[in-house]
Amino acid sequence: MTLKIADRGRVPPFLVMDVLRDASKREAAGASVLHMEIGQPSAGVPRAVANRLADALSQGVDPMGYTMAQGLPALCQRIAAHGERLYGCTIPQERVFCTMGSSAAFLIAFLAAFAPGDRVGLASPGYPAYRHILKAVGIEPVLLPVGPETRFQPTPAMLEGLNLDGLIVASPSNPTGSMLPPEALKALAEHCHEAGIRLISDEIYHGIGYGMTFATATAFSPSAVVINSFSKYYCMTGWRLGWMVLPEDMLRAAECLGQNLFISPPTISQHAAIAAFDELATFDALVAGYGRNRDLLVDGLAKLGIDKVAPPDGAFYVHADISHLGLDSADLCRRMLAETGVAVAPGWDFDPVRGGAAIRFSYCASETTVTQALARLADWLPRLG
Ligand SMILES: Cc1ncc(COP(=O)(O)O)c(C=O)c1O
């Protein structure tokens, strides 16, 4: 007998992960691959963090059992204090809620804030998992096509007449790297609050910027949900730890959902995260390196004729228009990997309508990787027929 599979489980793949799988297969077979597809800092946690964790484990300080669903109070306190320093506004520790990566935070926030059938706006191009998680829980993603006119970010005017229950913004954005200036985030946050639209602000790339000021939605709206993570600035992708700064009215619902869905965020990772707050100088030095890679990549691509890129204000991505090359982005990425070993992400992941015309480079790799990738593309692009 054939059993049914629920429609809501049929979400599209996360194409970056498909490219990573194909690139890794080639690598395992002995090919030289330059990884610029995945948004994963090549540096791991600083040695000092690993040492402190090893000490704690060897001394049996904590048996690493469950924590409260919200996370360790010491961690929530460090997160709140760090936010206050970064943004100059109050972040109440009781409103910090730790999660299993920001990915789990999205699930908890969407379930707590929206009902099935609700409509949630999001920029396109944008991070694919927003759309796919929303769909999986029966919420309707409403794409807001964005472009260079608005720095690839949504504006209050774009929300008119859409009857939205929620809005997701990401600044810096993945895939574009573009940021909302503080006054633009303020305008969006205030508009959403007044219009009864729940704002979800993905601030996972905060700390990784090249001159523009970081602002948090918590400073501008009592109803906004802020989502953040230790994956990017703190280089802790595999540790699966993120957090939210929740509005008062969602605290209990988030706690009950967190208890039932995940019990608690990973305890060992929470200890590592507390130690990571003492290593900010190391992370800032890495960001300076990403900044050098960004300049190298943007200049190098421009010399190769790929000069229509979104403003790379932050994060570690360059989102480039490739329509002049005459190939769909999926074909271009496939051929680029097969013929040069350079792995990049097709725009289809981020924009289901216009994704054929763009690709995304991730430059949190080493400077050597970026230099070598540009050299391989310089040799290959003129032969692309
Ligand atoms: C914009 C954005 N949000 C969220 C995530 C998910 O990160 P994590 O679950 O590791 O915290 C990513 C990962 O690339 C991302 O780019």
The ligand as a Tripos MOL2 file, in Angstrom:
@<TRIPOS>MOLECULE
LIG
   16    16     1     0     0
SMALL
NO_CHARGES

@<TRIPOS>ATOM
      1 C1         20.1450   35.1390    6.7090 C.3       1 LIG1
      2 C2         20.3340   33.8470    7.4220 C.ar      1 LIG1
      3 N1         19.5240   33.5610    8.4560 N.ar      1 LIG1
      4 C3         19.6360   32.3790    9.1050 C.ar      1 LIG1
      5 C4         20.5820   31.4400    8.7570 C.ar      1 LIG1
      6 C5         20.6360   30.1420    9.5200 C.3       1 LIG1
      7 O1         21.7120   30.0570   10.4040 O.3       1 LIG1
      8 P1         21.8260   29.1540   11.6980 P.3       1 LIG1
      9 O2         20.6530   28.2440   11.7690 O.co2     1 LIG1
     10 O3         23.1220   28.4140   11.5400 O.co2     1 LIG1
     11 O4         21.8570   30.0960   12.8620 O.co2     1 LIG1
     12 C6         21.4590   31.7040    7.7050 C.ar      1 LIG1
     13 C7         22.4640   30.7080    7.2810 C.2       1 LIG1
     14 O5         23.1650   30.8440    6.3170 O.2       1 LIG1
     15 C8         21.3250   32.9430    7.0250 C.ar      1 LIG1
     16 O6         22.1160   33.2770    5.9960 O.3       1 LIG1
@<TRIPOS>BOND
     1     1     2 1
     2     2     3 ar
     3     2    15 ar
     4     3     4 ar
     5     4     5 ar
     6     5     6 1
     7     5    12 ar
     8     6     7 1
     9     7     8 1
    10     8     9 2
    11     8    10 1
    12     8    11 1
    13    12    13 1
    14    12    15 ar
    15    13    14 2
    16    15    16 1
@<TRIPOS>SUBSTRUCTURE
     1 LIG1         1 GROUP 0 **** ****
